[in-house]
Amino acid sequence: KTSPLSSFEYDYTRTARAVAFGFVIHAPASHVHFNFLEWMTVKAGVEGLKIPVFKAFMEQFVYWSWFSNSLYHGAMGGMQGMTPSEIYDRIADVLWETQKAQWVFWIPVQLLNFRFVPVRHQLNVVLVTSIVWTALLSAWYPPQNEEVGTKEDQTKRIEVKEK
């Protein structure tokens, strides 16, 4: 018998894209985001137990998650050689499903993070947790040449993962 892993080939290029995205794009953008989020929280006068809810709401529903998910899909498309039109179509096709999955994954993480982790370490929690999130995104949205099935099949895969 052969093991299913015996035919597994590690995709170094795919890993390099994920690492490049994380170090060059996501980490610096997240740093700016966390500084802005903290500034906005102080400026709005939010205090106490309202802080985690305010930060999670602003981050997930007002601005950050839409931007970061579009950035991820756009950057991955660009690094895979897609044209701007193809990148736009990719984002349009997957953004809503990505958003719903993000809310399931990130809202609990961020509520705990914003409640129990000191501000100076909150970004570190996100950057470490982002490794898991990015791995999930990579599995759900493989590079174009690795996609199997129709767009409908891919949507079904995402819906199954959300349940």
BAKOLDO-827136 format. One record per residue (C-alpha): residue in three letters; x, y, z. Coordinates in Angstrom, 3 decimals, always signed. Each point is the difference from the previous one (the first is absolute). Last residue first. Example, Ala and Ser with C-alpha at 12.3 -4.5 7.8 and 13.67 -1.06 7.14 Angstrom:
{SER, {+13.670, -1.060, +7.140}}
{ALA, {-1.370, -3.440, +0.660}}
END
This chain:
{LYS, {-20.894, +24.696, +9.087}}
{GLU, {+2.403, +2.534, -1.567}}
{LYS, {+2.211, -2.692, -1.549}}
{VAL, {-2.965, -1.452, -1.891}}
{GLU, {-0.870, +3.426, -1.410}}
{ILE, {+3.583, +0.469, -1.202}}
{ARG, {+0.046, -3.328, -1.810}}
{LYS, {-3.409, +0.790, -1.546}}
{THR, {+1.382, +3.291, -1.318}}
{GLN, {+2.885, -1.900, -1.594}}
{ASP, {-2.381, -2.426, -1.687}}
{GLU, {-2.066, +2.911, -1.393}}
{LYS, {+3.172, +1.639, -1.333}}
{THR, {+0.551, -3.216, -1.904}}
{GLY, {+2.231, -2.894, +0.853}}
{VAL, {+3.585, -0.202, +1.150}}
{GLU, {+2.196, +3.036, +0.381}}
{GLU, {+3.723, -0.681, -0.123}}
{ASN, {+0.848, +2.154, -3.048}}
{GLN, {-1.871, +2.927, +1.496}}
{PRO, {+1.875, -0.018, +3.305}}
{PRO, {-1.989, -1.542, +2.847}}
{TYR, {-2.871, +1.904, +1.634}}
{TRP, {-1.286, -2.099, +2.908}}
{ALA, {+3.395, -1.481, +0.868}}
{SER, {+1.817, +3.329, -0.324}}
{LEU, {-2.699, +1.743, +1.999}}
{LEU, {+0.311, -2.602, +2.761}}
{ALA, {+3.796, +0.359, +0.032}}
{THR, {-0.473, +3.779, +0.168}}
{TRP, {-2.259, -0.356, +3.038}}
{VAL, {+2.417, -2.360, +1.782}}
{ILE, {+2.975, +2.312, -0.586}}
{SER, {-2.255, +2.928, +0.858}}
{THR, {-0.214, -1.298, +3.580}}
{VAL, {+3.687, +0.859, +0.446}}
{LEU, {-0.419, +3.474, -1.502}}
{VAL, {-3.211, +0.614, +1.932}}
{VAL, {+1.471, -0.933, +3.368}}
{ASN, {+3.043, +2.173, -0.742}}
{LEU, {-2.309, +2.907, -0.895}}
{GLN, {-1.639, -0.265, +3.412}}
{HIS, {+3.312, +0.089, +1.897}}
{ARG, {+0.341, +3.752, +0.707}}
{VAL, {-3.738, +0.239, +0.658}}
{PRO, {+0.202, -2.472, +2.899}}
{VAL, {-1.839, -3.250, -0.763}}
{PHE, {-3.210, -0.855, +1.878}}
{ARG, {-2.906, +1.917, -1.527}}
{PHE, {+1.323, +0.986, -3.439}}
{ASN, {+1.423, -3.472, -0.593}}
{LEU, {-3.082, -1.811, +1.281}}
{LEU, {-2.330, +2.074, -2.185}}
{GLN, {+2.542, -0.295, -2.808}}
{VAL, {+0.131, -3.781, -0.044}}
{PRO, {-3.790, -0.308, +0.303}}
{ILE, {-0.499, +2.441, -2.916}}
{TRP, {+2.807, -1.485, -2.099}}
{PHE, {-1.126, -3.480, -1.041}}
{VAL, {-3.760, +0.328, -0.506}}
{TRP, {+0.366, +3.557, -1.298}}
{GLN, {+2.776, -1.051, -2.354}}
{ALA, {-2.110, -2.812, -1.457}}
{LYS, {-2.771, +2.472, -0.805}}
{GLN, {+2.469, +2.459, -1.493}}
{THR, {+1.667, -2.676, -2.129}}
{GLU, {-3.369, -1.023, -1.419}}
{TRP, {-0.757, +3.655, -0.841}}
{LEU, {+3.439, +0.600, -1.517}}
{VAL, {+0.152, -3.078, -2.244}}
{ASP, {-1.391, +0.858, -3.440}}
{ALA, {+0.504, +3.774, +0.081}}
{ILE, {+3.591, -0.456, +1.184}}
{ARG, {+0.716, -2.517, -2.746}}
{ASP, {-1.676, +2.196, -2.621}}
{TYR, {+2.128, +2.984, +1.022}}
{ILE, {+3.128, -2.159, -0.110}}
{GLU, {-0.948, -1.266, -3.463}}
{SER, {-0.448, +3.583, -1.215}}
{PRO, {+3.314, +1.065, +1.544}}
{THR, {+1.679, -2.920, -1.828}}
{MET, {+0.946, -3.107, +1.946}}
{GLY, {+3.653, -0.980, +0.317}}
{GLN, {-0.228, -2.107, +3.160}}
{MET, {+1.633, +2.798, +2.013}}
{GLY, {-2.727, +2.365, -1.215}}
{GLY, {-2.756, -2.432, +0.936}}
{MET, {+1.518, -0.526, +3.439}}
{ALA, {+0.266, +3.753, +0.497}}
{GLY, {-3.579, +0.611, -1.101}}
{HIS, {-1.434, -2.818, +2.111}}
{TYR, {+1.897, +1.163, +3.074}}
{LEU, {-0.672, +3.705, -0.565}}
{SER, {-3.710, -0.629, -0.491}}
{ASN, {-0.003, -1.931, +3.273}}
{SER, {+1.954, +2.744, +1.779}}
{PHE, {-2.214, +2.822, -1.274}}
{TRP, {-3.334, -1.624, +0.800}}
{SER, {+1.317, -1.167, +3.375}}
{TRP, {+1.327, +3.434, +0.941}}
{TYR, {-2.840, +2.434, -0.691}}
{VAL, {-3.339, +0.042, +1.771}}
{PHE, {-1.106, -3.556, +0.717}}
{GLN, {+2.938, -1.982, +1.335}}
{GLU, {+2.367, +2.654, +1.295}}
{MET, {-2.552, +2.518, +1.204}}
{PHE, {-2.131, -2.706, +1.639}}
{ALA, {+2.962, -1.775, +1.578}}
{LYS, {+1.382, +3.282, +1.352}}
{PHE, {-3.330, +1.151, +1.420}}
{VAL, {-0.796, -3.402, +1.523}}
{PRO, {+3.442, -0.342, +1.570}}
{ILE, {-0.079, +3.596, +1.347}}
{LYS, {-3.536, -0.067, +1.464}}
{LEU, {+1.227, -1.983, +2.999}}
{GLY, {+1.857, +3.007, +1.312}}
{GLU, {+0.201, +3.209, -1.991}}
{VAL, {-0.886, +1.543, -3.359}}
{GLY, {+0.837, +3.702, -0.139}}
{ALA, {-0.384, +0.181, -3.792}}
{LYS, {+3.535, +1.437, -0.302}}
{VAL, {+1.398, -2.817, +2.155}}
{THR, {-1.658, -2.691, -2.127}}
{MET, {+0.952, +1.758, -3.256}}
{TRP, {+3.647, +0.255, +1.068}}
{GLU, {+0.011, -3.699, +0.926}}
{LEU, {-1.518, -0.951, -3.359}}
{PHE, {+2.430, +2.260, -1.874}}
{ASN, {+3.031, -1.519, +1.722}}
{PHE, {-1.396, -3.472, -0.624}}
{HIS, {-0.638, +0.723, -3.696}}
{VAL, {+3.466, +1.487, -0.570}}
{HIS, {+1.605, -3.101, +1.521}}
{SER, {-2.380, -2.211, -1.962}}
{ALA, {+1.114, +1.624, -3.257}}
{PRO, {+3.655, -0.641, +0.903}}
{ALA, {-0.695, -3.657, +0.903}}
{HIS, {-2.293, -0.716, -2.963}}
{ILE, {+2.032, +1.340, -2.926}}
{VAL, {+3.717, -0.824, +0.070}}
{PHE, {+0.194, -2.616, +2.742}}
{GLY, {-3.298, -1.821, -0.365}}
{PHE, {-0.414, +0.364, -3.758}}
{ALA, {+3.600, -1.035, -0.629}}
{VAL, {-0.421, -3.006, +2.298}}
{ALA, {-3.211, -1.062, -1.755}}
{ARG, {+1.564, +0.430, -3.453}}
{ALA, {+3.094, -1.935, +1.096}}
{THR, {-2.210, -2.808, +1.299}}
{ARG, {-1.737, -0.243, -3.376}}
{THR, {+3.352, -0.084, -1.741}}
{TYR, {+1.287, -2.696, +2.354}}
{ASP, {-2.889, -2.337, -0.805}}
{TYR, {+0.755, -3.197, +1.912}}
{GLU, {-0.707, -3.088, -2.036}}
{PHE, {-2.296, -2.648, +1.447}}
{SER, {-0.047, -3.306, -1.885}}
{SER, {+1.287, -1.967, +2.994}}
{LEU, {-2.373, +1.904, +2.273}}
{PRO, {-2.975, -2.062, -1.106}}
{SER, {+1.995, -3.008, +1.233}}
{THR, {+0.669, -2.807, -2.387}}
{LYS, {-1.105, -3.508, +0.693}}
END
